[in-house]
Each structure stands twice: as structure tokens, then as C-alpha cells.
Amino acid sequence: MRVALYCPLKHPDHPVPSGDRRMARQIMAALRHAGHETEVACRFGSRDGRGDPDRQARIARIGTALGQMLARRYMRRPAAARPEAWITYHLYHKAPDHLGPVVAAALDIPYLVIEASDAPKRATGPWQTGFHAARHALAAADLVMPMTRLDAVCLGRLLPADRLRLLPPFLDDIGLFQTARADRDRARARLAAAAGLDPARPWLLAVGMMRAGDKLDSYRVIGRMLADPALAVTPLHLLVAGDGPARAEVTAALEPAAAGRVHFLGALAPAPLAAAMAASDILVWPAVREAYGMALLEAQAAALPVVAGRTGGVPDVVDDGVTGLLAPPEDAAALAALTRRLIDDRETRARLAAAAGRRAAGRDLAAAAAALDDALAAAARNHAARRAPRPMEETR
């Protein structure tokens, strides 16, 4: 099937790395793995992060016009070269989809949405224009695929069950992390030599971009966690993988508890990141307002147990007590206590690591490709059923 993909928040080749860009690329890879021809329909971004009604109205006008123009362009193609389905990845009130409903209706093709959320409290206020645009897109969709159970519950209040299907977060390069874990001893020795680490100490790893907002808030929680009595004098190494414009603020947040224990690795490419995960003992991440956390899934693919905050869709990635341990949101003392527990209990750490590796193995590209292939077929059935005329007695 020929599929047009649109990402209103961040398109797949956006210059700024992020989890959104990563997942957009993985969705394209999964569709292609399933045999579907996929193209990026448009790179127009609809995000309004300030809550500016005038900006949202302007975005809506531009987006609708672009959708109409794109529909005309597609219609000029030979029928065999037109999209047979439209997929929009990640829409919500701050980044609604103005294009998909227009193009899908004009071409009379199935319209799918992957990773959507609904926030009724935004029905009024500064984002109400974006909220109602997102609601309009969800109503038009033949199938909506939330990526967390939390979003599925919210969307289930709007959509019938046959138009809702969960797509769990997945990795397209899971083998990279599995291979790194198999070479754990050498990875640990190399990193110890390169960064001057003591292999006998427990190694904690934090992975996250250094930018203002949720990521910086997570690093600040880690700073408080390290200063908590449960960890304040523990001889450990915290490895920090990440970089960005808030590097100075992150350094300041961790410095009071550093005492030679914090080591900045910078932004790591996939292979070195996989090696760092394989070499470490515990991944720690507060996950402040995190959607679900790609790094949490990557860590488990490397059989690295996780201590994280129970926020958003994190429980969809980390199975509390099975593949990791979850603390209340932004609770530094609880994170410190759980981390200390795993430092002291090697047996539990090993059990969680083994379970994490097994669980992550089912979140690979092949599984996602099969799920998306089935979803496209379901969307096509729903589309045909929704446009079919109803019997006369049902219309009275």
C-alpha cells in the first residue's frame, strides 16, 4: 500500500534530535518493513507552544490551504501513484492535524492517527483552537493508535472500540542493544579506561537531552536524588549521556552532589550509547512529564534494569517490579531509595535485567510492522463501512 505520512509536531528529518523524530523515523521503517511504500507528505509544523489563539488560527488557515493544495497535487498523479492511506503521527492540542482530514476526504482514502492524546481541560482557554482542531481530526480518523494505555483510556471516551487500537512503543534497532549486552565486560572495561571509572563501583546511567523544561526538571530531580541520605555518601558513578543548550543548568543541578561521582559522556551516537547502557548497572531517569521514554526501552533492550518516575506512559515501557522499579512522580527520595535497593541487591538487579531483556525483545521492528500492517487493513475496513449508505430504516 502507498502511504502518506505527516508529522505535525516534528517531521522525520527535522534538524533537532528528539524522541518524536526518532519514533517518526521508526514508523516509516516499520511500514517499509511491512512492504508499504511510504512518503513524507508535508513538513509543515503546526505546533503552538505559547497558547496564542491568533497564531493557532493562522496555522489552521495555512494547514487547511496546504491540505487542499496537496490533495490537488495528488489527484494530478496517475491513480497508481496516489496515496492509498494517510497516517498522521502525534497530534494533540498544541500540534493538531489540519492536513490529514482534508487530503483523506478528497482522495477518499483511510485516515489513521498514531500517538494522539485528548485533554478536555483545553476545550477553553489559550489552546482551545488547537484542541477543537485535534478533536475534529480524531473524529475524522478511521483508526486511532495511542501508544500508551493512559491515552487509550482518554481516547476511549471519544471513539468506539473498533476505531481504537494500542500500538506499544518499539525499537527499530533492538539488535544493537542486545549485541552490546553480550559484550558487556569489554564495554565496561573500555568505558572504565576512557572515563577513569572504578569498575568495582555501581554505575548509574542517565540519558536525556539537556534542554529547558521537562528534561532539565528530570536532571534536577536526579541532583536531589544523589543528595538524598540514601545515596549521598555512596561510592558510585553517575554517567550522563546527553547534551544541549541547558548543559550549564544541568551541570549546576548535579554539581552539589557530584563529589567526583558524576561523569558527562556528552551526546552519544547509537552504538556508543548501547555500549554505555550495556556497561552500566542501573538506568535512572525521573521521566518528568515523559510520554513514555525511548531511552527506558533502549535500556531494557540492553538488559539494563530501570529506576524511573511513574509518569505518563512510563508504566507501558517499564513493568514495575518485573523489568524495573517505579517511584511516584518527581519524588527524589523514593528514587534514591529504589536505586539504593538495587545497588545493594544484586540478585534482584539480575532478575530485573533478565526480564527487561526478554520483554524488550517483543518490541522490535517486526512486531511493529505486523501491527501497522494489520492496522492499515482495519482502517480500510472502517473507512469502507463509514462511507457505506445505511439502510433506509436506520436513517429514519
N, C-alpha and C positions, 0 to 999 in steps of 0.2 A: 504494500500500500504506500502511496505517496503522501507524506505527512508534512504539513507546515507547522513549525514550532515558533512560538512567540513568548518572550520573557519580559513582561512589563517592568520588572524590578531591576534586573541586571542580565544583559544578554550574554550568550556563551563566550564571546571573545572580548568582553569588557576588560579594559586595561587594569582594573583594580581587583586583585585576588579576593575571593570570599567563598564562603560555603555555598551561597546561591549560584555563583558562577560555576563552581565545581559540580553541583548537582545538575545544572542545566546541561553541562557537557556530558555528564554520565547518562542522563536521559537520552540524549542524542545517540550515545554509544549503544545503549540498550536497545533502542529502536532499530538501529542498524544491525545489531547482533541478531535481532528477530527477523531480519530480512526486509525491513521497511526503508524506503528511500526518504531521507529527511533533509529539509532545508530550513534555514532560519528565515522566517517570513519578513521580519522587520526588526530594527534595532531601536525603535522609539521607546524611550523610558517614560513611564507615567508617574513616577514617584513624586509625591509632595511630602517632605518630611517636616514642614513648618506648620501645617494646618492653615494654609492660605486659600480661602474659598475662591478668590479671583484666579489664582494660579490653577486650581483644580478645574474651574470652568474653562479656562483656556486650554488646558491639557485635554479635556473632554472634546472640545471643538476640533483640536488638531488630530486627536486619535480617531474620531469618527470620520473626519475627512481622509485620513490616511487609510482607514479601513475601506472606504468607498473606492479610493484610488487603487488600492491593492486588489480589490475584487474585480475591478475593470481590467486590470493588468492580467490577472489570472484568466479571465474569460477570453482574453485575446489569444491565449495559448491554445494549441490543439487539445482536444478533450483528454487525450492520453498523457498529456504533460501537466495537467492541473492537479492541485492537491485533492486527495480523496478524504482527508480528515485534517482538522485543525486542533492543535494541542497548545494550550497556554499553561506555562509553568509559573507558579507562585503569584497569585493575585490576592490582594486584600485592600482594606480601605485606603491605605497610603499609596498603593500601586495597583489600581484597578485595570481591567482589560476593556478598552474601548474598541479594539480592532476585531477580536475574535467573533463576537456575535454578528457583526456586520458582514464579515467575509463568509462565515459559515452559512448564514442565511442566504446570501447572494449566490453562493455556489451549491447550496442545498447539500451540505456535507456534515458528517458528525462533528460535534464540538466537544472536546474534552478539556478538563481543567485538572492539573496536578498541583498539589500543595496549595490549598486555599484555606482561608480562615474567615470567621464571621464574628464581628464584635458589635453586638446590639447597642452598646453604650455609645457608639459613634454615630447612631442614627440622627442625632442632633449635635450641634457644636461645629468646631472648625473643620472636621473631616466629613461632614455629612454628604457632601457632593461625591466624594470618593466612595463612601460607604454605599450609597444607593447605586452607584455605577457597578461596584463589586457585586451587590445583590442582583442587579439586572443580568450580569454575566453568568452568575450561578444559576439563575432561573432559566437561562437560555441553554445551559450546558446539558448535553445528553448523558454525560458521565462525569462525576467529580471524584478525584482520588486524593483525599487527605493523606498526609504522611505520618500523622500521629493520631492516637486514639482520642486525645483531648479535642483536636479539631474535628474528628469524626463525630463526636458527641454533639458539638455545637452545630455542625452542618446537618446532622440528622434531624434537627428541629425545623429545617427549611426544606429538605429534599426527601423524596421517597427512597426506600431502601434499595430499589433496583437502579437508582441513579447515583449510588454512593458505594465506593469500593476503596479499601485501605491499600496503600502502596507503602510498605515499610522502607525506611532509608536503606540504601545499599551502597556497595563499593564496586567500582569497575576494575580496580587493580588489587584485589584482595590477595592474589598470589604474591605480590611484592612484600606484603607484611608477613605472610606465612613463611616465605623463604628467609626473611630476615630473622624470624624467631628460631628457625632451625640452625642459624649461625650465631646464636645469642652469645656464646662465650667469646668468640672472636670479636663480635661487635662491641661487647663490654670492654674487652682489653684495649681495642683501638681507641674507644672514646675516653677511657681512663687515661691513656697515654697522651691523647691530644688535648684534653681539658684539665689534666692534673687532678684526677678524681681518685679517691680511695675505693677500690673495688669491694672492700670489706664493709663499707657503709651502705645503708639503704639509699637507693636512688629514686627520688620522686621526679616526675616529669610533668611540666605544664606546657600545653600547646595552645597558642591563641595569638591572633593578630593584635598588635598594640595600637589601638585606636580609641578615641574618646567614646564614652557611652558604656554599653554592656560589657565589652571586653575589658576596658580599664577597670570597671567595677569588679569584675571577676578577679583581676590581679590584686586589687586592693583587699578583697576577701582573703586571698592567699597570704598576703602580708600579715593580716591579723591572725590567720591560722598558724603561721610559723611562729608568731609571738605568743601564742597560747601556751599556758603551762605544760600542756601535754606534749608539746614539741619544742619549746623554747630552748632547751639545753640538749636536745637530742642530736648526736653526731650524725648528720645526714647530708646528702647533696640534693638540692633542688635544681634541676636542669630546666631552663626556659627556652623553648623553641618558638620563635616569633619575632617580629619587628614591625615597625610602623611609626606613624607620626607622633604617637603618645609614648615613645620609648623613654623619654625623660621622666614622665609621670609614673610609668611602670617601675622604673628603677627606684624612684623615690618611695614608692609604695612597698617595695621589697627590702630596701636598704636597712631599715631599723632591725629587721630580723635576720639579715644576711649573715653577718659574722663569719664570712668565708664559706658559707654554705650554699650560696646562690651563684649559679653559673649560666651566663647568657650564651646560647648557641647561635642566635640570630635566626633569620628565616631560612628554613631548610627545604631543599628540593625533596620530592617524594622518596627517593632511595635513602638519603641520609636520615630523613625523618623516620622511616621504617626501621632503620638500624638503631636510632636513638630509642624508639619505643621497645624494640626487642631487648636492648641492653638494660632498660630500666626495670624497677621493681613494682612501682605503682604510678598510675597516671592520676593526678589530682586536678580537678577543674570545678570551680563553683557553679559554672554554667548559668550565670546571672541572665535571666530572661532569654535563655537559649531556646531556639526552636527544637533542636534535638542534639546537635553537636556531631559533626563529621569526625572530629578527632577522637571522640569517645568510641565510635565504631571502628576507626582505624586501630586504636589501641587494642581493642578486643581481638581484631584480626591478627595482631601480633602477640596474642595470648598475654596481654598486659592487663591485670585487674585494675578497675577504676574506682576511685572515690570521687563522687560528684554531688552537685546540688540537685535535689528533686524538683526540677523546674520544667515547665512546658512539656516537650515530648521526650525529655531525657529518659523517663521510665520505659519508653518504647525501644530505646537503644541499650540501656543498662538494666539488666534484670536484678533488682535489689536482692542481695543475699545469694545470688547464683553466679553472676558474672562480675559483680562489683557491689559497692555499698553506697547508698544514697543518704544524704543528710537534708534536713529542712533547708529551704532556700536562704542563701546568704548567711547561714549560721556557721561562722568561723570556728566556734568552739566544738560544734558537732563534727565538722570536717576534720579538725585536729584529732578528736577522739577516735574517729573511724580510721584515720591514717595511722595513728599510733597502734591501734588494734592490729592492723595488717602488718605493720613493721615487726611487732612482737610475735605474731602468729604465722609462722612460715607455712604451716600445714594448710591453714585457711587460704592463705595467699596462693598457694599452689593449686588448691581446689578451684578457686575462682578463675585463675589463669587458664586452667584446662577447659573449664566450662565456657569461658569467654571465647577461646579459640574455636570451640565446636559451634557455638551459637553464631558467631560471625561468618562461619563458612557457609551458612544458608542465606547470607545476604549478598551474594555475588552477582555478577553481571548476567549470568544465565538465568538466575531466578527472576531478576527484574525484567529481563527481556521476555520471559514467558508471561509474566504478569501484565506487561504492557501489550503484548500481542493479544492476550485474552480480553483486555480492557477495550482495545480498538474494536474487536468483534462485538463486544457487548454494547459499546456506544453506537455502532452501526445498527444493531437491532433496536435499540431505544429510539434512535433517530427515525427509523422507518415506522416504528409504532406511534411515535408522537405526531408524525405528519399524516398518518393514515386517517381517512374520514371515519368518524364514529357512526355507528348505526343510528337510524332515524330516531328510535325510541330513546337513545341516550342523550339526544340533543334537545328533547322537549323540556 
